[in-house]
Amino acid sequence: MHKHLYTTGNKVKIKSYEWFKNNADKYGVIYNVNGEGADMNLEMAKYCGQILTIEEDFEVSYKMKENKYVWTDSMIEGIADESQTNNELPMLKGFKCDNMIKYNLPEGYEFVNTDDNGIYLKKIKPKYPTTYEECCKIMGISYQTQLSYTNSDVERGNTYLTKEKKLLDSFLRLRICRNVYWKIAGEEMGLNKPWEFENPSKNWIFAIEYTGGCIYKPNWTNITRNYILVFPTEKMRDEFYENFKDLIEECKELL
């Protein structure tokens, strides 16, 4: 049985990043390091040169207090000097193994590592809600507005009333969605309250308006005009438009 060089509680220093680069294959992995039955990958390489604490001593490997990976004797440089401290974890920018494969991630996805050192693609959750139902959930309110029209309106022949109700219903829904984005903006800006449009505006604002039969997305500063759909950043305004452009189209006359 392999006799470990270290034991539970030892503070050890992981081998250098230069060592990792020199031994990794073109995919950024050292397989079965020194025949000890464990692999070392790019995620583990972030800890190269770092000081870790052995939390558990298994028969053929170690578990460190600072992470979930499996480590072996050959990955460790030795017992850490008491005077040593960790530097900031490296970003692995210097990894340039021959024939290294570069993967271009699809937009909206990220790499996620599994416990067995596998990798899979995960869809990134949108930063902002993308539907009216999501917005209602955030605000803790019912999906139905007081002006929601029903099939009975159509059955009774109230076509004009139905059209007006639908217009106002869409407007109310749109305003709820806008309020959620203002709430998120306030949280991002540390305001401890929803962001609000100041009139006249002191800073740049990013609006959505309907004028001359067209929908526009103007940017303004020192504006004294009232806007229904206005946001503190261009990115937030553009995402709101993409997520709710159908709802905007339904009630554009009220903007």
Backbone bond lengths (Angstrom), bond angles and torsions (degrees), N, CA, C in turn:
res aa  C-N    CA-C-N  psi(-1)  N-CA   C-N-CA  omega(-1)  CA-C   N-CA-C  phi
1 M - - - 1.464 - - 1.528 109.34 -
2 H 1.293 116.45 136.61 1.461 121.82 -178.94 1.522 110.12 -64.44
3 K 1.326 115.97 130.50 1.457 121.49 178.49 1.520 109.33 -94.20
4 H 1.314 116.18 120.17 1.458 120.30 -178.73 1.516 111.75 -68.33
5 L 1.313 114.92 147.87 1.456 121.21 177.61 1.524 111.58 -84.45
6 Y 1.353 115.78 -17.36 1.469 120.00 -174.55 1.520 108.76 -132.12
7 T 1.326 115.64 171.00 1.457 119.50 -177.66 1.529 110.74 -143.68
8 T 1.323 115.61 172.11 1.460 121.82 -178.37 1.537 111.07 -54.78
9 G 1.342 115.19 131.65 1.455 120.75 179.68 1.513 114.04 97.65
10 N 1.353 117.11 -17.98 1.464 119.22 178.21 1.522 111.14 -65.97
11 K 1.327 115.64 139.20 1.461 120.72 170.44 1.521 106.92 -96.28
12 V 1.328 116.15 120.03 1.464 120.57 -174.37 1.526 110.36 -122.94
13 K 1.313 115.05 155.27 1.457 120.78 178.56 1.517 109.42 -104.82
14 I 1.344 116.98 127.57 1.459 121.93 178.66 1.528 109.26 -74.95
15 K 1.316 116.23 147.69 1.460 120.45 -178.40 1.526 111.30 -59.21
16 S 1.319 115.70 163.24 1.469 121.78 -171.86 1.517 112.75 -70.86
17 Y 1.314 114.21 162.55 1.459 119.85 176.90 1.526 111.76 -68.70
18 E 1.319 116.83 -30.39 1.466 120.40 175.89 1.522 110.20 -61.96
19 W 1.326 116.28 -40.85 1.471 120.18 176.57 1.523 110.77 -60.84
20 F 1.334 115.78 -42.88 1.460 118.92 -179.91 1.519 111.43 -63.43
21 K 1.338 117.21 -46.95 1.468 120.64 -179.36 1.520 111.64 -60.59
22 N 1.315 116.79 -37.89 1.458 120.44 -177.23 1.515 113.13 -72.20
23 N 1.323 117.49 -20.02 1.463 121.09 -176.01 1.525 114.30 -111.16
24 A 1.328 117.39 -15.00 1.466 120.34 -178.49 1.521 111.15 -75.33
25 D 1.349 115.73 151.95 1.458 119.19 176.89 1.530 109.73 -84.56
26 K 1.335 116.56 -173.00 1.459 120.35 -175.41 1.519 113.34 -65.51
27 Y 1.341 117.83 -15.68 1.467 121.04 178.71 1.528 112.06 -94.57
28 G 1.343 116.87 0.46 1.455 119.67 -179.74 1.509 113.26 79.96
29 V 1.340 117.65 37.49 1.464 122.58 -179.68 1.529 109.54 -135.90
30 I 1.337 116.90 138.12 1.462 121.95 167.59 1.526 106.46 -104.64
31 Y 1.310 116.56 109.63 1.463 120.51 -177.26 1.530 111.14 -83.31
32 N 1.340 115.42 137.04 1.472 122.31 174.38 1.532 110.54 46.60
33 V 1.342 115.42 62.72 1.461 121.22 -173.98 1.523 111.42 -52.71
34 N 1.333 115.68 117.52 1.468 123.29 177.62 1.530 112.79 52.18
35 G 1.341 116.00 29.99 1.463 120.54 177.40 1.512 114.43 71.51
36 E 1.350 117.17 19.26 1.467 120.43 -176.33 1.524 112.68 -94.44
37 G 1.346 117.39 4.74 1.456 121.02 171.56 1.516 116.43 85.87
38 A 1.329 119.27 6.61 1.469 121.73 179.77 1.522 109.45 -128.05
39 D 1.329 115.73 145.34 1.464 122.15 178.57 1.526 109.46 -98.40
40 M 1.331 115.65 157.81 1.460 121.15 173.47 1.516 108.51 -126.06
41 N 1.350 117.45 125.69 1.461 121.60 -175.80 1.529 111.04 -116.80
42 L 1.334 114.89 -176.21 1.463 120.23 -176.75 1.528 112.76 -62.28
43 E 1.329 117.40 -34.70 1.456 119.87 179.07 1.530 110.85 -64.68
44 M 1.329 116.08 -39.85 1.464 120.12 177.85 1.526 110.92 -70.53
45 A 1.341 115.95 -30.20 1.464 120.57 -178.18 1.525 111.96 -64.16
46 K 1.328 117.60 -18.45 1.463 120.23 176.22 1.523 111.28 -61.18
47 Y 1.346 116.62 -21.59 1.456 121.14 -177.67 1.523 112.57 -95.68
48 C 1.347 116.90 5.26 1.457 119.75 178.28 1.536 110.49 -59.41
49 G 1.346 116.07 133.17 1.456 120.90 -178.66 1.512 114.21 78.68
50 Q 1.332 117.32 -0.85 1.458 121.51 -178.16 1.527 111.35 -92.23
51 I 1.312 115.46 160.23 1.462 121.76 177.66 1.525 108.79 -100.77
52 L 1.326 116.19 123.38 1.454 122.22 -179.12 1.524 109.91 -122.27
53 T 1.321 116.07 157.18 1.466 121.34 -179.42 1.521 110.05 -109.61
54 I 1.324 117.51 126.77 1.467 121.31 179.75 1.519 108.80 -72.34
55 E 1.331 115.65 118.48 1.464 121.47 -179.21 1.520 111.58 -93.83
56 E 1.349 115.98 -37.99 1.460 120.79 178.68 1.525 109.66 -138.71
57 D 1.325 115.92 140.52 1.451 122.76 -179.99 1.532 107.73 -111.63
58 F 1.343 115.87 103.97 1.456 120.56 179.19 1.522 110.14 -89.63
59 E 1.322 115.79 179.52 1.464 120.30 -175.23 1.524 112.13 -63.59
60 V 1.346 116.49 -38.47 1.464 119.22 -176.87 1.522 113.15 -126.49
61 S 1.321 118.42 7.28 1.463 119.88 -176.01 1.524 110.58 -160.32
62 Y 1.358 114.38 178.50 1.453 121.09 178.50 1.525 110.37 -126.20
63 K 1.326 114.46 153.00 1.470 120.79 168.51 1.522 106.71 -114.82
64 M 1.342 115.18 128.29 1.459 120.04 -178.97 1.526 111.82 -92.82
65 K 1.307 116.45 153.42 1.467 122.22 -179.76 1.522 111.58 -66.73
66 E 1.347 116.39 -31.38 1.470 120.84 -170.58 1.522 114.63 -86.51
67 N 1.332 119.74 -10.25 1.466 121.14 -178.37 1.517 111.11 -158.29
68 K 1.341 116.46 179.45 1.468 121.81 -173.69 1.527 113.31 -102.21
69 Y 1.326 118.37 2.68 1.455 120.87 -172.33 1.532 112.83 -80.62
70 V 1.326 114.83 163.78 1.464 122.23 177.72 1.523 108.83 -97.15
71 W 1.325 116.61 126.09 1.463 122.22 -177.48 1.521 110.28 -119.17
72 T 1.331 116.30 151.04 1.462 121.20 177.59 1.527 109.98 -129.33
73 D 1.329 115.72 170.51 1.470 121.30 -177.16 1.522 112.71 -53.60
74 S 1.352 116.82 -40.44 1.461 120.11 -173.89 1.521 113.17 -70.83
75 M 1.335 117.72 -12.91 1.458 120.91 177.27 1.523 111.82 -89.55
76 I 1.349 116.18 -8.13 1.459 121.98 -173.86 1.524 110.25 -105.65
77 E 1.324 115.34 134.76 1.464 120.95 178.82 1.516 111.58 -79.31
78 G 1.333 116.27 -36.22 1.459 119.59 179.36 1.509 111.46 158.77
79 I 1.338 115.84 -176.30 1.458 121.76 176.89 1.528 108.48 -64.86
80 A 1.317 116.98 134.00 1.459 121.31 -177.88 1.516 111.22 -73.20
81 D 1.310 115.67 140.54 1.457 122.03 173.28 1.526 108.76 -67.39
82 E 1.310 117.19 136.37 1.470 120.82 -177.64 1.529 112.64 -58.52
83 S 1.319 116.75 -25.11 1.467 120.32 -177.97 1.519 112.70 -85.32
84 Q 1.350 117.25 -8.89 1.459 120.69 -177.46 1.524 111.11 -77.90
85 T 1.310 115.93 144.66 1.469 122.49 174.10 1.516 109.08 -131.16
86 N 1.300 115.80 157.45 1.462 120.59 -179.01 1.518 111.55 -76.68
87 N 1.316 115.44 140.49 1.452 121.30 168.02 1.519 108.19 -88.59
88 E 1.334 116.70 172.09 1.459 120.64 176.27 1.516 110.02 -60.62
89 L 1.323 117.44 139.59 1.457 120.76 -178.49 1.521 110.53 -57.22
90 P 1.341 118.10 134.11 1.467 120.97 -179.27 1.518 111.57 -66.45
91 M 1.346 116.23 152.34 1.463 121.72 179.17 1.526 112.57 -91.85
92 L 1.330 117.23 2.90 1.467 122.28 176.49 1.518 112.57 63.63
93 K 1.336 117.74 25.34 1.455 120.35 -179.26 1.525 111.75 -68.65
94 G 1.357 116.34 -22.72 1.451 118.76 -175.78 1.502 114.80 -87.82
95 F 1.330 118.46 7.99 1.461 120.20 -176.62 1.523 109.71 -76.50
96 K 1.330 116.73 110.25 1.461 121.35 -176.24 1.523 110.67 -136.15
97 C 1.317 116.17 53.04 1.462 119.36 176.56 1.530 109.50 -62.76
98 D 1.311 117.43 148.22 1.459 121.05 177.21 1.524 110.08 -59.29
99 N 1.336 116.13 137.79 1.468 122.76 177.72 1.529 112.94 62.49
100 M 1.334 116.34 24.93 1.469 119.82 178.24 1.521 109.68 -60.36
101 I 1.331 117.44 133.10 1.459 121.94 -178.97 1.524 109.49 -90.03
102 K 1.304 116.61 131.07 1.458 122.54 177.40 1.523 108.94 -105.59
103 Y 1.322 116.69 127.34 1.455 121.78 179.84 1.525 109.65 -105.27
104 N 1.318 116.74 130.03 1.461 121.73 175.18 1.520 108.23 -96.10
105 L 1.330 116.41 113.80 1.458 120.70 -177.40 1.522 111.04 -72.10
106 P 1.345 117.25 140.36 1.469 119.41 172.03 1.520 108.99 -62.08
107 E 1.313 117.18 146.30 1.464 121.19 -179.45 1.523 110.12 -60.50
108 G 1.320 116.13 134.01 1.460 121.00 178.92 1.514 114.30 89.76
109 Y 1.351 117.93 8.15 1.467 121.46 -179.86 1.526 110.06 -126.35
110 E 1.334 116.31 159.90 1.451 121.89 176.71 1.521 109.57 -141.43
111 F 1.354 117.11 157.15 1.449 122.32 175.44 1.522 109.54 -79.90
112 V 1.329 117.48 137.70 1.453 122.68 175.81 1.527 107.80 -129.74
113 N 1.334 116.57 132.84 1.461 121.44 179.12 1.523 111.13 -89.63
114 T 1.323 116.77 140.88 1.461 122.13 175.89 1.524 108.87 -94.52
115 D 1.332 116.16 168.36 1.458 120.70 -178.20 1.529 112.83 -63.14
116 D 1.351 116.43 -25.77 1.469 119.50 -179.37 1.528 111.67 -96.18
117 N 1.360 115.85 24.32 1.467 122.75 176.90 1.534 113.69 70.28
118 G 1.324 117.12 15.94 1.460 120.15 173.49 1.525 110.05 -81.63
119 I 1.317 116.63 168.19 1.465 122.06 179.83 1.522 108.88 -133.00
120 Y 1.327 117.59 136.81 1.458 120.78 174.71 1.525 109.46 -139.78
121 L 1.320 115.33 162.75 1.461 121.18 178.76 1.522 110.24 -88.66
122 K 1.317 116.35 135.83 1.460 121.81 178.50 1.513 108.85 -126.43
123 K 1.328 115.66 133.28 1.459 120.27 178.26 1.517 109.04 -72.69
124 I 1.331 116.27 128.75 1.458 121.46 -179.28 1.526 109.29 -75.44
125 K 1.315 116.06 130.47 1.458 120.63 178.20 1.524 109.56 -66.38
126 P 1.341 117.27 131.02 1.472 119.44 -179.65 1.524 111.67 -56.14
127 K 1.329 115.50 143.32 1.457 120.73 -179.97 1.519 110.77 -68.03
128 Y 1.336 116.66 -35.38 1.452 121.73 -178.38 1.528 109.63 -116.27
129 P 1.334 117.86 148.91 1.465 120.06 177.27 1.528 110.88 -60.66
130 T 1.313 116.32 145.45 1.465 121.14 -174.70 1.523 113.65 -111.80
131 T 1.327 117.97 -3.57 1.465 120.51 179.97 1.527 110.42 -134.94
132 Y 1.326 115.04 159.78 1.460 121.06 177.38 1.523 110.61 -62.57
133 E 1.341 116.57 -38.45 1.464 120.96 -179.19 1.536 110.99 -62.97
134 E 1.331 116.67 -40.78 1.468 120.12 177.03 1.527 110.68 -62.07
135 C 1.317 116.38 -40.58 1.462 120.65 -179.49 1.523 111.20 -64.33
136 C 1.317 116.24 -41.17 1.469 120.21 178.19 1.524 110.56 -62.83
137 K 1.311 116.07 -39.21 1.464 120.36 179.42 1.515 110.64 -63.33
138 I 1.327 117.31 -41.88 1.465 121.32 178.91 1.527 110.93 -63.85
139 M 1.353 116.43 -39.50 1.463 120.92 -178.71 1.526 112.63 -82.32
140 G 1.339 116.64 -11.73 1.457 120.51 -179.38 1.508 113.83 69.66
141 I 1.353 116.97 38.41 1.455 121.15 -178.21 1.529 110.30 -125.13
142 S 1.328 115.68 166.75 1.460 121.54 179.86 1.521 111.24 -71.37
143 Y 1.336 116.23 150.56 1.459 120.74 177.17 1.531 111.36 -67.76
144 Q 1.338 117.43 -27.11 1.451 121.41 -175.53 1.522 110.91 -85.68
145 T 1.333 117.45 134.66 1.467 121.14 172.99 1.520 108.18 -94.85
146 Q 1.326 116.36 162.68 1.466 120.18 -178.99 1.515 112.19 -65.70
147 L 1.320 117.40 -17.91 1.457 120.54 -178.13 1.530 112.44 -102.30
148 S 1.326 117.41 8.13 1.461 118.98 -178.64 1.523 110.08 -58.20
149 Y 1.327 115.49 127.18 1.456 120.09 -178.64 1.522 109.93 -84.06
150 T 1.329 117.15 157.64 1.461 122.09 -176.81 1.522 109.91 -125.89
151 N 1.332 115.15 170.15 1.457 120.72 178.37 1.525 111.70 -64.83
152 S 1.342 116.60 -25.83 1.465 119.03 -179.77 1.515 111.15 -64.33
153 D 1.337 118.02 -29.23 1.462 120.89 176.53 1.526 109.91 -61.68
154 V 1.319 115.40 -43.30 1.459 119.78 179.75 1.516 110.67 -68.42
155 E 1.338 116.72 -42.03 1.464 121.05 -178.52 1.522 111.61 -61.95
156 R 1.352 116.93 -32.31 1.462 120.17 -179.54 1.528 111.99 -85.05
157 G 1.326 115.75 -1.53 1.453 118.83 177.87 1.502 114.04 82.24
158 N 1.335 117.57 13.23 1.463 120.33 -179.91 1.533 110.09 -83.05
159 T 1.317 116.23 61.20 1.461 119.95 -174.38 1.523 111.86 -65.97
160 Y 1.333 117.75 -39.22 1.465 120.27 179.95 1.523 110.26 -66.70
161 L 1.346 115.09 -45.30 1.451 119.56 179.01 1.523 110.45 -61.86
162 T 1.322 116.55 -39.33 1.453 121.01 -179.92 1.524 110.41 -63.30
163 K 1.320 117.30 -42.00 1.463 121.14 -179.93 1.524 110.71 -62.49
164 E 1.331 116.87 -44.15 1.461 120.62 -179.56 1.526 111.20 -67.75
165 K 1.326 115.99 -39.90 1.457 119.64 178.66 1.525 110.78 -63.22
166 K 1.323 115.07 -42.11 1.457 119.77 -179.40 1.535 111.06 -63.80
167 L 1.336 115.43 -40.26 1.456 120.50 178.79 1.527 110.87 -61.46
168 L 1.341 116.38 -48.38 1.461 120.71 -178.87 1.526 111.45 -69.69
169 D 1.336 115.83 -35.95 1.464 119.77 178.48 1.529 110.68 -61.95
170 S 1.329 116.79 -44.84 1.463 121.14 178.76 1.523 110.75 -63.01
171 F 1.349 116.13 -38.70 1.456 120.82 179.09 1.525 111.20 -63.75
172 L 1.334 116.85 -43.56 1.458 120.52 179.42 1.528 111.03 -64.40
173 R 1.307 115.91 -40.08 1.472 119.93 177.93 1.529 110.52 -63.15
174 L 1.323 115.52 -43.05 1.455 120.60 -179.49 1.527 110.80 -63.46
175 R 1.304 116.53 -39.57 1.471 120.89 -179.94 1.527 111.12 -66.71
176 I 1.331 117.08 -36.62 1.464 120.45 176.02 1.534 110.27 -62.36
177 C 1.321 115.63 -44.04 1.473 120.27 179.12 1.530 110.68 -63.37
178 R 1.322 116.10 -41.83 1.462 119.70 177.65 1.525 111.28 -61.25
179 N 1.344 116.47 -42.15 1.461 120.56 -179.31 1.528 111.69 -62.47
180 V 1.326 116.36 -34.29 1.465 119.96 177.33 1.526 110.25 -65.84
181 Y 1.328 117.22 -42.44 1.465 121.03 178.18 1.528 110.53 -64.69
182 W 1.325 117.09 -37.96 1.469 120.22 175.88 1.535 110.27 -64.43
183 K 1.321 116.63 -37.86 1.468 121.63 177.86 1.527 110.25 -62.57
184 I 1.330 116.32 -45.88 1.465 121.06 179.32 1.523 110.32 -64.31
185 A 1.345 116.53 -40.55 1.466 120.66 178.76 1.526 110.93 -60.30
186 G 1.328 116.41 -42.14 1.461 120.49 178.54 1.516 112.02 -62.26
187 E 1.338 116.34 -38.73 1.469 120.58 178.34 1.522 110.47 -67.45
188 E 1.333 116.82 -41.95 1.462 120.72 -179.66 1.531 111.47 -65.57
189 M 1.320 116.62 -32.80 1.463 121.20 -177.01 1.532 112.73 -91.57
190 G 1.341 116.58 0.17 1.460 120.77 178.74 1.506 114.00 66.97
191 L 1.336 117.46 33.54 1.461 121.25 -176.90 1.526 113.29 -84.07
192 N 1.335 116.37 -15.27 1.472 122.03 -175.14 1.529 112.06 61.71
193 K 1.312 116.09 20.10 1.465 122.74 174.68 1.529 107.08 -163.97
194 P 1.337 118.67 164.26 1.464 119.80 177.38 1.526 111.91 -61.56
195 W 1.315 115.75 144.56 1.460 119.75 172.88 1.525 109.03 -64.94
196 E 1.340 117.76 145.56 1.458 121.82 178.87 1.519 110.30 -132.03
197 F 1.315 115.77 147.93 1.458 122.47 177.74 1.524 109.58 -78.37
198 E 1.320 116.07 122.13 1.462 120.72 177.10 1.525 110.09 -94.06
199 N 1.309 116.31 133.68 1.458 121.29 179.71 1.535 108.59 -124.31
200 P 1.341 118.94 112.82 1.471 125.98 4.45 1.527 111.82 -76.16
201 S 1.323 115.58 150.91 1.458 120.91 -177.77 1.519 110.90 -77.56
202 K 1.324 116.02 138.57 1.462 121.22 178.91 1.530 111.02 -92.54
203 N 1.321 116.03 -24.50 1.459 120.91 -178.38 1.528 109.80 -119.22
204 W 1.296 115.77 174.27 1.456 119.73 175.71 1.525 109.92 -63.68
205 I 1.314 115.79 138.31 1.476 120.88 174.51 1.530 107.86 -127.40
206 F 1.321 114.64 156.68 1.465 121.01 -173.43 1.526 107.81 -127.51
207 A 1.322 115.48 113.75 1.461 121.32 -167.40 1.530 112.76 -113.21
208 I 1.332 113.83 168.00 1.463 123.20 168.56 1.518 105.48 -128.76
209 E 1.345 117.11 123.73 1.463 119.63 -177.73 1.528 110.40 -137.71
210 Y 1.309 113.71 159.44 1.470 121.38 176.73 1.517 107.91 -118.88
211 T 1.308 115.19 117.17 1.460 119.55 179.96 1.526 109.53 -152.68
212 G 1.333 114.95 143.77 1.460 119.95 179.52 1.510 113.56 61.92
213 G 1.338 116.09 27.09 1.458 120.06 178.12 1.518 113.89 81.63
214 C 1.342 118.82 8.37 1.468 122.15 -178.22 1.534 110.34 -134.12
215 I 1.320 114.87 154.13 1.463 121.51 174.88 1.522 108.39 -95.51
216 Y 1.329 116.62 128.62 1.453 122.27 -179.22 1.533 109.98 -121.43
217 K 1.336 115.14 162.48 1.467 121.47 176.59 1.537 108.32 -127.75
218 P 1.324 116.72 77.13 1.474 120.04 -177.18 1.529 112.76 -82.20
219 N 1.334 114.77 154.64 1.468 122.66 172.58 1.523 107.60 -113.50
220 W 1.336 116.83 132.90 1.454 120.05 -175.47 1.517 111.47 -135.91
221 T 1.316 115.76 157.12 1.463 122.97 167.30 1.522 107.79 -139.51
222 N 1.331 115.61 149.08 1.471 121.07 -177.37 1.529 111.52 54.37
223 I 1.329 115.28 41.24 1.462 120.00 -178.43 1.530 109.53 -94.90
224 T 1.319 117.14 140.98 1.465 121.09 179.37 1.523 111.57 -107.49
225 R 1.315 116.97 2.95 1.458 121.08 -177.39 1.528 111.19 -82.69
226 N 1.321 117.16 143.03 1.458 121.39 176.06 1.522 110.58 -78.87
227 Y 1.317 115.91 138.21 1.456 121.69 176.65 1.521 109.29 -129.72
228 I 1.331 115.62 143.66 1.465 120.70 173.89 1.523 109.68 -84.48
229 L 1.331 115.68 -47.14 1.461 121.17 -178.80 1.529 109.28 -105.93
230 V 1.326 116.09 98.39 1.456 121.72 -179.99 1.529 107.74 -142.76
231 F 1.343 116.37 144.77 1.459 121.15 -172.38 1.527 110.17 -139.36
232 P 1.337 117.12 157.00 1.467 119.97 -176.14 1.526 114.50 -78.49
233 T 1.351 117.80 -17.17 1.462 120.12 178.86 1.523 110.14 -133.87
234 E 1.305 114.94 152.89 1.460 120.51 178.85 1.526 110.95 -66.36
235 K 1.319 116.96 -38.18 1.461 121.05 -179.76 1.520 111.20 -61.80
236 M 1.342 116.51 -44.78 1.459 120.34 179.49 1.528 110.40 -64.40
237 R 1.331 116.98 -43.43 1.471 120.80 179.18 1.530 111.12 -59.91
238 D 1.341 116.09 -45.49 1.462 120.45 -177.40 1.528 111.83 -67.29
239 E 1.347 116.95 -38.35 1.463 119.66 178.00 1.525 110.55 -67.97
240 F 1.327 116.71 -39.02 1.467 120.08 177.71 1.523 109.93 -61.09
241 Y 1.322 116.48 -44.13 1.459 120.19 -179.57 1.531 111.14 -61.89
242 E 1.326 117.21 -45.38 1.466 120.81 -179.16 1.520 111.30 -64.24
243 N 1.330 116.97 -37.84 1.456 120.70 -177.12 1.526 113.41 -76.96
244 F 1.344 117.04 -29.20 1.469 119.86 -172.65 1.528 113.38 -127.61
245 K 1.328 117.00 25.36 1.470 118.68 -177.47 1.526 112.45 -65.68
246 D 1.326 118.43 -29.09 1.473 119.98 177.03 1.526 110.33 -67.37
247 L 1.334 116.35 -41.67 1.465 120.85 179.02 1.536 110.02 -68.44
248 I 1.319 116.60 -37.46 1.457 121.14 176.89 1.531 110.16 -62.23
249 E 1.304 116.48 -42.22 1.473 121.74 179.81 1.524 110.78 -62.05
250 E 1.334 116.82 -36.46 1.477 120.94 -176.85 1.525 112.41 -67.84
251 C 1.346 117.94 -27.86 1.477 119.31 -175.37 1.527 111.60 -128.64
252 K 1.327 116.84 25.76 1.465 120.55 -175.43 1.523 112.67 -58.28
253 E 1.339 117.81 -28.74 1.469 120.11 -178.35 1.532 111.53 -63.23
254 L 1.340 117.50 -21.80 1.465 120.81 -178.12 1.528 112.57 -92.93
255 L 1.325 116.41 1.49 1.476 119.68 -179.32 1.506 112.41 -91.67
